[in-house]
Amino acid sequence: MAERKLLRHVLKEYVDENGYLVTQLPGGFVDEEGAVIREVVIDEMDGKAEEILADPKYRARQQQGITAFIAYLLKRIGSAEATNDAVKHMLSGDRDFLMLKIRIHTLGNVWSTEIKCTSCGDMLPVVVDLDKLKIDAISDNDTRVVTGKLSRGYKDQKGAVHKDYEMRFPTGVDQEQVANVRNLSTMKTLLLNKCLKHLGSMKMVSDYDLRRMKYRERLELEDNLYNNLPGVSWAVDVVCSCGNEWEATLDLGSLFRSDQA
């Protein structure tokens, strides 16, 4: 399997004279000319931003709400004005990064939340230092795709075995299109279908093919994609009084709760 060496994101950020946060995207926004733009300018939340997050019309379309929320608070991307369309076409990891930075710029880096123990079921209070979350980046010269080879390959209906593949990174457009799917495995199928550019000699890989693919090979695709994706790692180590220790993924549902300040 082909591997890309992710870079630890080194932040060069500051608050400007208007109170805006100036920072750099870990993945980078590719404009119409193919230039990679890193610098973005972010405002902190106000009442309008809070209303966007709470708008009932986004309850069933959460990723569209996130697009509107980011676009409202993102003052510019490079020298260009930020638009909903630009935010939709950002890498999913950059969108996560912007949500993180908006939260820190608005409420600070300390986040008090709760995590359910995977063993005893107790809800554990957890205090997270958001400044210490791992953020991986790619360089401007890196392609926005990952390549690899399935260990056993995928056998199509005609008996041909396909191994080599290429996938692009998911964007906000992809997230919006699959966000309403309640079945997590179905969501993964649809997302892989959107990101998989080719598999062996198959230039078009259908949902049907991905559903026929063995679970081991699906995991290989998912792991290679997400292990190479620039952005924020929401994983934290948790220890419960029952003795259970595990790596939990933070639930972002309470990221902007007012009592987290």
Secondary structure, DSSP 4 states (H G I P E B T S, - for coil): -----PEEP----EE-TTS-EEEEEEEEEE-TTS-EEEEEEEPPP-HHHHHHHH-GGGSS-HHHHHHHHHHHHEEEETTEEP-HHHHHTSBHHHHHHHHHHHHHHHH-SEEEEEEE-TTT-PEEEEEEEGGGS-EEE--TTS-SEEEEEEEEEEE-TTS-EEEEEEEEPPBHHHHHHHTT---HHHHHHHHHHHHEEEETTBS---HHHHHHS-HHHHHHHHHHHHHS--EE--EEEEE-TTS-EEEEEPPGGGTT-GGG-
